[in-house]
Amino acid sequence: MRTLFTLVLVFGFIGPVLVTAVYRFVPPPITYLMIERTVDGRGFDRRWRPLERISPALVRAVIAAEDAHFCDHHGFDFAAMERAMKNNERRPNKIRGGSTISQQTAKNVFLWPQRSYVRKGLEAYFTVLIEFLWGKPRIMEVYLNSIEWGPGVYGAEAAARRNFGVGADKLSQAQAARLAAILPSPLKWRAAAPGPYVKRRSGRIGAAAGTVRRDGLAACVLR
């Protein structure tokens, strides 16, 4: 019984805390999704860039597109979750997510992509850990360096190079809005050659990013 308790303590509590603490300073290595996509033959292109070498326009665009209250919540946006649940009840064929950037980061870095109650529970646990141990700037930095942005494309630098031929620090507001626009479906949509829907969506995100800038909604990241 003591051995079992020790194993649960190490692998269930101490281990995740230590790994999360290390990732506060060390770039997280390859993720489960990256391995899965690579095995499927989609290739692998990821180039880590510190937050100060990523365009502020991209930070504002992803906040506008994915989590407008990123700087206000502590990992969970319960109002957004409630709206998503109501939407999904009305339109079950068009599932809408209510996950914050913090939750997405926890899932991308530590967990697997398939939905399950176990994964959602672990996602909540790791979300609390990164909010407490990392803080908002580090969460955004890891998010922008880990998220999938196309077949075999991970992170802002690879996405900027692949789509626009520039570094992540050189992205314009329009380019940033296009990258943010394809995040819900990066294997289907293209930022460099967008269709009508992505064009409309990127236009809305660009306008919302202006609001993010004007109202200081990215102040916890961009100082």
C-alpha positions as CSV (number, residue, x, y, z in Angstrom):
1,M,0.0,0.0,0.0
2,R,2.8,2.4,0.8
3,T,4.5,1.6,-2.5
4,L,1.2,2.3,-4.4
5,F,0.8,5.6,-2.5
6,T,4.3,6.6,-3.4
7,L,3.7,5.9,-7.1
8,V,0.5,7.8,-7.1
9,L,2.2,10.7,-5.4
10,V,5.2,10.8,-7.8
11,F,3.4,10.2,-11.1
12,G,0.1,11.9,-10.2
13,F,1.4,15.0,-8.4
14,I,5.1,15.5,-8.1
15,G,6.0,14.4,-11.6
16,P,3.6,16.8,-13.5
17,V,4.6,19.7,-11.2
18,L,8.3,19.1,-11.9
19,V,7.8,18.8,-15.6
20,T,5.7,21.9,-15.7
21,A,8.3,23.8,-13.7
22,V,11.0,22.7,-16.1
23,Y,9.0,23.9,-19.1
24,R,8.8,27.3,-17.5
25,F,12.4,27.8,-18.7
26,V,13.0,25.0,-21.3
27,P,11.1,24.8,-24.6
28,P,8.7,21.8,-24.5
29,P,9.9,19.1,-26.9
30,I,7.9,17.4,-29.5
31,T,4.2,16.8,-28.5
32,Y,1.9,13.9,-28.9
33,L,0.1,15.5,-31.8
34,M,3.4,16.2,-33.6
35,I,4.4,12.6,-33.2
36,E,1.0,11.4,-34.5
37,R,1.2,13.7,-37.5
38,T,4.8,12.8,-38.3
39,V,3.9,9.1,-38.2
40,D,1.1,9.9,-40.7
41,G,3.7,11.3,-43.0
42,R,2.8,15.0,-42.7
43,G,6.4,16.1,-42.1
44,F,7.7,18.3,-39.3
45,D,8.7,21.9,-39.3
46,R,9.0,23.7,-35.9
47,R,11.4,26.6,-35.1
48,W,11.2,27.9,-31.6
49,R,11.2,31.7,-31.2
50,P,11.0,33.7,-27.9
51,L,8.0,35.9,-27.5
52,E,9.9,39.1,-28.1
53,R,10.8,37.7,-31.6
54,I,7.1,37.2,-32.5
55,S,5.1,40.0,-34.0
56,P,2.8,41.7,-31.4
57,A,0.2,41.7,-34.2
58,L,0.0,37.9,-34.0
59,V,-0.4,38.0,-30.2
60,R,-3.3,40.4,-30.6
61,A,-4.8,38.4,-33.5
62,V,-4.9,35.1,-31.6
63,I,-6.3,36.7,-28.5
64,A,-9.0,38.3,-30.7
65,A,-9.7,35.0,-32.4
66,E,-9.3,32.4,-29.6
67,D,-9.6,34.0,-26.2
68,A,-10.6,37.7,-25.8
69,H,-10.5,37.4,-22.0
70,F,-7.0,35.8,-21.9
71,C,-5.6,38.5,-19.6
72,D,-8.7,38.5,-17.3
73,H,-9.2,34.8,-16.4
74,H,-7.1,32.3,-14.5
75,G,-7.2,29.6,-17.1
76,F,-11.0,29.1,-17.6
77,D,-13.6,31.3,-19.2
78,F,-16.8,29.8,-17.8
79,A,-19.0,32.2,-19.7
80,A,-17.5,31.1,-23.0
81,M,-17.9,27.4,-21.9
82,E,-21.6,28.0,-21.2
83,R,-22.1,29.8,-24.6
84,A,-20.4,26.9,-26.3
85,M,-22.6,24.3,-24.6
86,K,-25.7,26.1,-25.6
87,N,-24.5,26.5,-29.2
88,N,-23.6,22.8,-29.4
89,E,-27.1,21.8,-28.0
90,R,-28.8,23.9,-30.7
91,R,-26.3,23.0,-33.5
92,P,-24.9,19.5,-32.8
93,N,-23.4,19.4,-36.4
94,K,-21.3,22.5,-35.8
95,I,-19.5,22.0,-32.5
96,R,-18.1,25.1,-30.9
97,G,-15.3,25.0,-28.4
98,G,-15.0,27.1,-25.3
99,S,-11.4,26.4,-24.4
100,T,-9.1,29.2,-23.5
101,I,-5.6,29.7,-24.8
102,S,-4.4,28.3,-21.5
103,Q,-6.4,25.1,-21.8
104,Q,-5.3,24.7,-25.4
105,T,-1.7,25.1,-24.4
106,A,-2.1,22.5,-21.6
107,K,-3.6,20.1,-24.1
108,N,-1.1,20.7,-26.8
109,V,2.0,20.4,-24.7
110,F,1.1,17.6,-22.2
111,L,-1.8,15.6,-23.6
112,W,-3.3,13.8,-26.6
113,P,-5.8,15.4,-29.0
114,Q,-8.7,12.9,-28.8
115,R,-11.6,14.0,-26.6
116,S,-12.4,12.1,-23.4
117,Y,-13.4,12.8,-19.9
118,V,-10.0,11.7,-18.7
119,R,-8.2,14.1,-21.0
120,K,-10.5,17.0,-20.1
121,G,-9.8,16.3,-16.4
122,L,-6.0,16.2,-16.9
123,E,-6.3,19.3,-19.1
124,A,-7.9,21.2,-16.3
125,Y,-5.2,20.1,-13.9
126,F,-2.4,21.1,-16.2
127,T,-4.2,24.4,-17.0
128,V,-4.1,25.3,-13.3
129,L,-0.4,24.3,-13.1
130,I,0.7,26.5,-16.0
131,E,-1.3,29.4,-14.9
132,F,0.3,29.2,-11.5
133,L,3.9,28.3,-12.5
134,W,4.3,30.0,-15.9
135,G,2.2,33.1,-16.0
136,K,0.5,34.7,-19.1
137,P,3.6,35.7,-21.1
138,R,5.1,32.2,-21.0
139,I,1.7,30.5,-21.7
140,M,1.4,32.7,-24.9
141,E,5.0,32.0,-25.8
142,V,4.6,28.2,-25.6
143,Y,1.2,28.4,-27.3
144,L,2.5,30.3,-30.3
145,N,5.5,27.9,-30.6
146,S,3.5,24.7,-30.3
147,I,0.2,25.1,-32.0
148,E,-0.5,23.4,-35.4
149,W,-0.6,25.8,-38.3
150,G,-0.8,23.4,-41.3
151,P,0.3,19.9,-42.4
152,G,3.6,19.4,-40.5
153,V,3.8,23.1,-39.5
154,Y,4.0,24.0,-35.8
155,G,4.6,27.4,-34.3
156,A,4.5,30.9,-35.5
157,E,8.0,31.0,-37.1
158,A,7.4,27.9,-39.3
159,A,3.9,29.2,-40.1
160,A,5.1,32.7,-41.1
161,R,7.9,31.2,-43.2
162,R,5.7,28.7,-44.9
163,N,2.8,31.0,-45.7
164,F,4.4,34.4,-46.2
165,G,8.2,33.9,-46.5
166,V,8.9,36.2,-43.5
167,G,10.0,35.6,-39.9
168,A,7.4,35.6,-37.2
169,D,8.7,39.0,-36.0
170,K,7.9,40.5,-39.5
171,L,4.2,39.5,-39.7
172,S,1.9,42.3,-40.7
173,Q,-1.5,42.8,-39.1
174,A,-3.2,41.3,-42.1
175,Q,-0.9,38.3,-42.2
176,A,-1.3,37.8,-38.5
177,A,-5.1,37.9,-38.9
178,R,-5.0,35.2,-41.6
179,L,-2.9,32.9,-39.5
180,A,-5.3,33.3,-36.6
181,A,-8.2,32.7,-38.9
182,I,-7.1,29.2,-39.8
183,L,-6.4,28.0,-36.3
184,P,-9.8,26.1,-35.9
185,S,-9.0,24.0,-39.0
186,P,-5.3,24.3,-40.0
187,L,-5.3,21.1,-42.1
188,K,-8.2,22.4,-44.2
189,W,-7.7,26.1,-44.5
190,R,-4.8,28.1,-45.9
191,A,-3.5,31.5,-44.8
192,A,-1.4,32.2,-47.9
193,A,-4.2,31.4,-50.4
194,P,-7.4,31.8,-48.4
195,G,-10.9,31.0,-49.7
196,P,-13.9,33.4,-49.2
197,Y,-14.7,32.1,-45.7
198,V,-11.1,32.6,-44.4
199,K,-11.0,36.0,-46.0
200,R,-14.1,37.1,-44.2
201,R,-13.0,35.5,-40.9
202,S,-9.6,37.2,-41.1
203,G,-11.3,40.5,-41.7
204,R,-13.4,40.1,-38.6
205,I,-10.3,39.0,-36.6
206,G,-8.3,42.0,-37.9
207,A,-11.0,44.4,-36.7
208,A,-11.3,42.6,-33.3
209,A,-7.5,42.7,-33.0
210,G,-7.8,46.5,-33.3
211,T,-10.1,46.4,-30.3
212,V,-7.6,44.2,-28.4
213,R,-5.0,46.8,-29.0
214,R,-7.1,49.8,-28.2
215,D,-8.6,48.4,-25.0
216,G,-5.4,46.8,-23.7
217,L,-6.7,43.3,-23.8
218,A,-3.2,41.9,-24.4
219,A,-1.5,44.0,-21.7
220,C,-0.6,40.9,-19.7
221,V,1.6,39.7,-22.6
222,L,2.6,42.9,-24.4
223,R,4.2,45.3,-22.0
